[in-house]
């Protein structure tokens, strides 16, 4: 009964478009006060305690890094570099967009930030080459989900804090799945471009330079993921320290190498980071209290017992779990979902023989698909703001792409080597 009331209050608040952090906190406090003997002060204490983590410092720094990269000319030069390799292929601009999203993902760690930075540049370019605007927007949204899979990934940081799993190992495990999704989307782009004639019936005069000249101009931009990821993998600094290094490098490259960063753009980047970070951390704090209430009511154990009672076949259980995650992703952001669901699902996946690292990867991929599925669909709303298209217009074109991404999710889930090959080799397991 108490659990039913808790979720009724939560979903009623979400339906009324109350911010998710406030919804979680309000539902927790009301349920504690009205239906339990727990002191509501505990909710506030748990929220503060949940944020008392050195690792969480990485979140605002990676968000700021993404803002600085987009204002300092780094993302644009990554696009220029990609254009040199695929400019003559069918669907070349779509491939560039997907690859640029992948590179930018290795900088920002954020899906919506990736869509905003890359979409504002590439969607108008695709329109010039007669790509359908809605389709161009849809492929950009799909490329944006790689932002939370390719390290540095904010959800990986949060998952590591919740489970105690090595964040460095999670970062390494996310590389191959992220590249797989990038490759599959590129192949899909080529097929769709040939079928629909995108970019094949018009000649566009572009300013072009040699590969060497472009590489020299893009060198500082391309070094960004090398420095960040290379430093983490080599053990030079931790993921949290890497976030700070990313900001230092972004400022140096934007201000002194490319000379495009101004005090005004820096102020804007800091403002946007503060707004995004405050919202994210407030949600995490409230979700921590919400998760504590669920744990106190033994929801994780009961849910695990229920799923195991339905079937003892691990593949059936995992399909049920993936279906549940895909549905949840339609209504809740990945940070909130991960905070609430991780403690519930960990006992289940461990009984099915999955490692915590592998679970962290396919959990992140499953929830990342929620970025492009309405009604939540954060990437869709960001792209809608950029293009002026309605979310239904974008959603119509994105449906086949979602099918492709679900296929990737199934491969990542049921072929553990895709995620675990690189960590096993890196950490000599």
Residue pairs with C-beta under 8 A, 6 or more apart in sequence:
1 35
2 31
2 35
2 36
2 297
3 297
3 299
5 31
5 34
5 35
6 27
6 28
6 31
6 293
7 27
9 26
9 27
9 30
9 31
10 23
10 24
10 27
13 22
13 23
13 26
13 27
14 20
14 23
14 331
14 332
18 26
19 279
20 283
20 332
20 333
20 336
21 279
21 282
21 283
21 285
21 286
21 287
21 336
22 286
24 283
24 286
24 287
24 289
24 290
24 336
24 340
25 43
25 47
25 285
25 286
25 289
25 290
27 290
28 43
28 286
28 289
28 290
28 293
29 40
29 43
29 289
31 293
32 38
32 39
32 40
32 42
32 43
32 293
33 40
38 293
38 296
42 289
42 292
43 289
43 292
43 293
44 289
46 288
46 289
46 292
47 285
47 286
47 288
47 289
48 285
49 288
50 284
50 285
50 287
50 288
50 289
51 281
51 284
51 285
51 288
53 161
54 240
55 157
55 160
55 161
55 167
55 239
55 240
56 157
56 158
56 161
56 281
56 284
57 240
57 243
58 152
58 154
58 157
58 239
58 240
58 242
58 243
59 154
59 157
59 158
59 277
59 280
59 281
60 273
60 277
60 281
61 240
61 243
61 244
61 246
61 247
62 108
62 109
62 110
62 152
62 154
62 157
62 243
62 246
63 108
63 109
63 110
63 113
63 154
63 273
63 276
63 277
63 280
64 247
64 269
64 270
64 273
65 107
65 108
65 109
65 243
65 246
65 247
65 250
66 104
66 107
66 108
66 109
66 110
66 113
66 114
66 117
67 113
67 268
67 269
67 270
67 272
67 273
68 247
68 250
68 251
68 254
68 261
68 266
68 269
69 75
69 104
69 107
69 108
69 117
69 224
69 250
69 254
70 113
70 116
70 117
71 254
71 260
71 261
71 265
71 266
71 268
71 269
72 250
72 251
72 253
72 254
72 255
72 258
72 260
72 261
72 265
73 221
73 254
73 258
73 260
73 261
74 107
74 220
74 221
74 224
74 250
74 253
74 254
74 258
75 100
75 104
75 107
75 117
75 118
75 121
75 221
76 121
77 217
77 218
77 220
77 221
77 222
77 258
78 100
78 103
78 104
78 218
78 221
78 222
79 96
79 100
79 118
79 121
79 122
80 214
80 217
80 218
81 214
81 215
81 218
81 221
81 222
82 95
82 96
82 99
82 100
82 103
83 92
83 96
83 214
84 211
84 214
84 215
86 92
86 95
86 96
86 99
87 96
87 206
87 208
89 95
89 190
90 190
90 193
90 194
90 198
90 199
90 200
91 186
91 189
91 190
91 191
91 192
91 193
91 194
91 198
91 199
92 199
93 122
93 125
93 126
93 129
93 131
93 199
94 126
94 131
94 136
94 139
94 186
94 189
94 192
94 193
94 198
94 199
95 186
95 189
95 190
96 122
97 118
97 122
97 126
97 136
97 139
97 140
97 143
98 139
98 142
98 143
98 146
98 182
98 185
98 186
98 189
99 182
99 186
100 118
100 122
100 143
101 114
101 115
101 118
101 140
101 143
101 144
101 146
101 147
101 182
102 143
102 146
102 150
102 178
102 179
102 182
103 222
103 225
104 113
104 114
104 117
104 118
104 147
105 114
105 146
105 147
105 148
105 149
105 150
105 178
106 150
106 151
106 152
106 224
106 225
106 228
106 229
107 224
107 225
107 228
107 246
108 114
108 117
108 147
109 147
109 148
109 151
109 152
109 153
109 154
110 147
110 148
110 154
111 144
111 145
111 146
111 147
111 148
111 368
111 371
111 378
111 379
112 144
112 147
112 371
112 378
112 379
112 382
113 147
114 143
114 144
114 146
114 147
115 140
115 141
115 143
115 144
115 147
115 379
115 382
115 383
115 386
116 382
116 386
118 140
118 143
118 144
119 137
119 140
119 141
119 144
119 382
119 383
119 386
119 387
120 386
122 136
122 140
123 133
123 136
123 137
123 140
123 383
123 386
123 387
126 133
126 136
126 198
126 199
127 133
127 136
128 202
128 204
129 198
129 199
129 202
129 204
130 197
130 198
130 199
130 201
130 202
131 193
131 198
131 199
132 196
132 198
132 397
133 387
133 389
134 389
134 393
134 394
134 396
134 397
135 192
135 196
135 198
135 397
137 383
137 384
137 386
137 387
137 389
137 394
137 397
138 372
138 394
138 397
138 398
138 401
139 185
139 189
139 401
140 383
141 371
141 372
141 379
141 380
141 383
141 394
141 398
142 185
142 372
142 398
142 401
142 405
143 182
143 185
144 371
144 372
144 379
144 382
145 181
145 368
145 369
145 371
145 372
145 379
145 405
146 178
146 181
146 182
146 368
147 153
148 154
148 155
148 156
148 334
148 364
148 367
148 368
148 371
149 174
149 177
149 178
149 181
149 361
149 364
149 365
149 368
150 174
150 175
150 178
150 179
151 170
151 171
151 172
151 174
151 175
151 229
151 232
151 239
152 171
152 228
152 229
152 232
152 239
152 242
152 243
152 246
153 170
153 171
153 174
153 364
154 280
154 335
155 334
155 335
155 338
155 364
155 367
155 368
156 167
156 170
156 171
156 174
156 360
156 364
157 167
157 239
157 240
158 284
158 335
158 338
158 339
159 165
159 170
159 338
159 342
159 360
159 363
159 364
160 166
160 167
160 170
160 360
162 338
162 339
162 342
162 343
163 342
163 346
163 356
163 360
165 356
165 357
165 360
166 357
167 238
167 239
168 232
168 233
168 238
168 239
169 357
169 423
169 426
169 427
170 357
170 360
170 361
171 229
171 232
171 233
171 239
172 233
172 422
172 423
172 426
172 427
173 357
173 358
173 360
173 361
173 419
173 420
173 422
173 423
174 361
174 364
174 419
175 422
176 418
176 419
176 421
176 422
177 361
177 362
177 365
177 408
177 412
177 418
177 419
180 408
180 411
180 412
180 418
181 365
181 405
181 408
184 404
184 405
184 407
184 408
185 401
185 404
188 400
188 401
188 404
192 198
193 199
193 200
194 200
209 217
215 222
220 253
220 257
220 258
221 253
223 249
224 246
224 249
224 250
224 253
227 245
227 246
227 249
228 242
228 245
228 246
228 249
229 242
230 236
231 237
231 241
231 242
231 245
232 238
232 239
232 242
233 426
237 245
251 261
251 266
254 260
254 261
255 261
280 335
283 333
283 335
283 336
283 339
284 335
284 339
287 335
287 336
287 339
287 340
288 339
290 339
290 340
291 339
291 340
291 343
294 300
294 340
294 343
294 344
295 343
299 344
300 343
300 344
300 345
300 346
300 347
301 347
303 344
303 348
304 344
304 347
304 348
304 351
307 317
307 320
307 321
307 348
308 317
308 348
308 351
310 316
310 317
310 320
311 317
311 320
314 352
314 353
315 414
317 348
317 352
318 349
318 352
318 354
318 413
318 414
321 345
321 348
321 349
322 362
322 366
322 409
322 410
322 413
325 337
325 341
325 363
325 366
325 367
326 366
326 369
326 370
326 373
326 406
328 337
328 341
328 367
328 370
329 337
329 366
329 367
329 368
329 369
329 370
329 371
329 373
329 376
330 370
330 373
330 374
330 375
330 376
330 377
331 375
331 376
332 340
332 370
332 376
333 370
333 376
333 378
334 364
334 367
334 368
334 370
334 371
337 367
337 370
338 363
338 364
338 367
341 363
342 363
345 359
345 363
346 356
346 359
349 356
349 359
350 356
354 416
355 416
355 420
357 419
357 420
357 423
358 416
358 419
358 420
361 412
361 419
362 409
362 412
362 413
362 419
365 408
365 409
365 412
366 409
369 402
369 405
369 406
369 409
370 376
370 377
371 377
371 378
371 379
371 380
372 379
372 380
372 398
372 401
372 402
372 405
373 402
374 380
374 391
374 392
374 395
377 391
377 395
380 391
380 394
380 395
380 398
381 391
383 389
383 394
384 390
384 391
384 394
387 394
411 418
412 418
412 419
423 429
